[in-house]
Amino acid sequence: MEASLLISIISFLIVISICVVSHEGGHYLSAKWRDVLIHEFSFGMGPAVWSRQKGETLWSVRAFPIGGFVRLEGEDASEEAPKPDGYDPSRSLSSKKPWERLLVLASGACVNLILAWLLTAALLTGHGVMDLERPLVGKIMEGTPAYSAGMESGDVIKSINGKELNKWSDIRETIQNKDVIGDHFHVTVERGEQTLNLDIDIPVDPAHGGRLLGVQPGRITYPVYVALQKSLGYSWNMGVEILRGLWMVLTRKVQSDVVGPVGIAVMAGDALKQGIWSFIAFLGVINLHLGLLNLLPFPALDGGRIIFILAEMITGRKVPEKWESLIHYGGFIILISLIILVTGKDIIRLFIK
C-alpha cells in the first residue's frame, strides 16, 4: 500500500471518528440527562464487526466508517427493540416533552459546532493566522527578488517607491501598479530599530501574470481568551459562507463540487501532510460542515426531525409517528443514494483519469 494512500485512510478514520463520536456523544449525553432509554451507540454503518453490551446500551462498531447513530427508545415508531426489565414507558423519547426531544435532537449538531469553535480557537492560539493588517514579512521564498535583496523574516515594509504601506494588500497593489515604469523599486523596511533602504528589481513573472516580490505575511497568535472570542467570528463567517455556497449549488448558480467519503479522505491526508495545524484546521471545518448540514430541515437529518417538533410546539398537534417515520425513511434513502453517487464521482475524479 502506498504511503500517501495509507496516510489518507488513517487521516480519514481520525477525522470521521472525532466527528461522529462527538456528534453521537451529544445525543447520548442529552438523552441520558433526560432519562431516555438508549438501546445502542454505534460507530459506522452496515453489519456490526464488534459489539459489547454494557448495562442497557449496546456499544458497537460497524463495517463502514461513514457515520454512526444512537438508537433511542421511541425515536422511530417502525422499530421495536427489546426493553429491560421494569421498563418505564416515560423513558421513551416520544413520551418526553417537546423541548426535551428538541434538546436531544439538536445536541449532536451543537457539539460539532462547539468543537469547531474550540478547534479554531486552538489554531488561533497555537499557530496563529496570517497577519494581513500589517506589511510584516513572515517568510521569504528562495530565488525571489526579496531573497536576493536580503530581506528577512520580521522586516516591516514601510514604503515602496515613496508610497507608505499600512496593510499587507498595499504591497501587491503597489508593485502591480500598471502606471509604474520599469522594474526597479525603492523599498524601505524597518528591521528592529534600523531603517533600511533596499533597491530591488522586480520583473514581471510570466508564471504569476505579474510582479512577484517573494514574501509571505507574518503570523499573529492570540491569548486563549482572545482566541475564543475571535473564533466565534471566524466560525460564524465561515458558517455563513458554507450555507451561501450550499444555496448557490441548490439554485444552480454555481457548479456542484461536493465531495463524499473518498474526497474527504484525500483532503484529510493532504491536510495531515502539511502539518498538525493544517489538520486541526481541516477538522474544525469538517465539524462546522457536519453541524450545520445536520440542522438543515431535510427528512432523516436532525434538522428534519426538529421541524416536526417545532410544528408540534406551534400547533399543539403531533404528526402521527408512523407518517413521520415514513417521511424520514424516504429522506434516508435519498441521502444514502446521494452518498453513493458522490462517492462514485470521487472515485472517477481521483482514480480513473
NORQUILIN-V576123 format. One record per residue. RES is the residue in one letter. PHI is phi as a letter, one per 40 degrees, with the letter a starting at -180 (* if undefined). Layout:
RES:PHI ; RES:PHI
This chain:
M:* ; E:c ; A:c ; S:c ; L:c ; L:c ; I:c ; S:c ; I:c ; I:c ; S:c ; F:c ; L:c ; I:c ; V:c ; I:c ; S:c ; I:c ; C:c ; V:c ; V:c ; S:c ; H:c ; E:c ; G:c ; G:c ; H:c ; Y:c ; L:c ; S:c ; A:c ; K:c ; W:c ; R:c ; D:f ; V:c ; L:c ; I:b ; H:c ; E:a ; F:b ; S:b ; F:b ; G:g ; M:b ; G:g ; P:c ; A:c ; V:b ; W:a ; S:a ; R:a ; Q:c ; K:b ; G:g ; E:c ; T:b ; L:c ; W:b ; S:a ; V:b ; R:b ; A:c ; F:b ; P:c ; I:b ; G:i ; G:i ; F:a ; V:b ; R:c ; L:b ; E:c ; G:g ; E:c ; D:b ; A:c ; S:c ; E:b ; E:b ; A:b ; P:d ; K:b ; P:c ; D:d ; G:g ; Y:c ; D:b ; P:d ; S:c ; R:c ; S:c ; L:d ; S:c ; S:c ; K:c ; K:c ; P:d ; W:c ; E:c ; R:c ; L:c ; L:c ; V:c ; L:c ; A:c ; S:c ; G:c ; A:c ; C:c ; V:c ; N:c ; L:c ; I:c ; L:c ; A:c ; W:c ; L:c ; L:c ; T:c ; A:c ; A:c ; L:c ; L:c ; T:c ; G:c ; H:b ; G:g ; V:b ; M:c ; D:c ; L:c ; E:c ; R:b ; P:c ; L:c ; V:c ; G:b ; K:a ; I:b ; M:c ; E:c ; G:g ; T:b ; P:d ; A:c ; Y:c ; S:c ; A:c ; G:g ; M:c ; E:b ; S:c ; G:h ; D:c ; V:b ; I:c ; K:c ; S:a ; I:b ; N:f ; G:g ; K:c ; E:c ; L:b ; N:b ; K:a ; W:c ; S:c ; D:c ; I:c ; R:c ; E:d ; T:c ; I:c ; Q:c ; N:d ; K:c ; D:c ; V:c ; I:c ; G:g ; D:b ; H:c ; F:b ; H:b ; V:b ; T:b ; V:b ; E:b ; R:b ; G:g ; E:c ; Q:c ; T:b ; L:b ; N:b ; L:b ; D:b ; I:b ; D:c ; I:b ; P:c ; V:c ; D:c ; P:d ; A:c ; H:b ; G:g ; G:i ; R:c ; L:b ; L:c ; G:g ; V:b ; Q:b ; P:c ; G:c ; R:b ; I:b ; T:b ; Y:b ; P:c ; V:d ; Y:c ; V:c ; A:c ; L:c ; Q:c ; K:c ; S:c ; L:c ; G:c ; Y:d ; S:c ; W:c ; N:c ; M:c ; G:c ; V:c ; E:c ; I:c ; L:c ; R:c ; G:c ; L:c ; W:c ; M:c ; V:c ; L:c ; T:c ; R:g ; K:c ; V:b ; Q:c ; S:c ; D:b ; V:c ; V:b ; G:b ; P:d ; V:c ; G:c ; I:c ; A:c ; V:c ; M:c ; A:c ; G:c ; D:c ; A:c ; L:c ; K:c ; Q:c ; G:h ; I:c ; W:c ; S:c ; F:c ; I:c ; A:c ; F:c ; L:c ; G:c ; V:c ; I:c ; N:c ; L:c ; H:d ; L:c ; G:c ; L:c ; L:c ; N:c ; L:c ; L:c ; P:c ; F:b ; P:d ; A:g ; L:c ; D:d ; G:c ; G:c ; R:c ; I:c ; I:d ; F:c ; I:c ; L:c ; A:c ; E:c ; M:c ; I:c ; T:c ; G:g ; R:b ; K:c ; V:c ; P:d ; E:d ; K:c ; W:c ; E:c ; S:c ; L:c ; I:c ; H:c ; Y:c ; G:c ; G:c ; F:c ; I:c ; I:c ; L:c ; I:c ; S:c ; L:c ; I:c ; I:c ; L:c ; V:c ; T:c ; G:c ; K:c ; D:d ; I:c ; I:c ; R:c ; L:c ; F:b ; I:b ; K:b
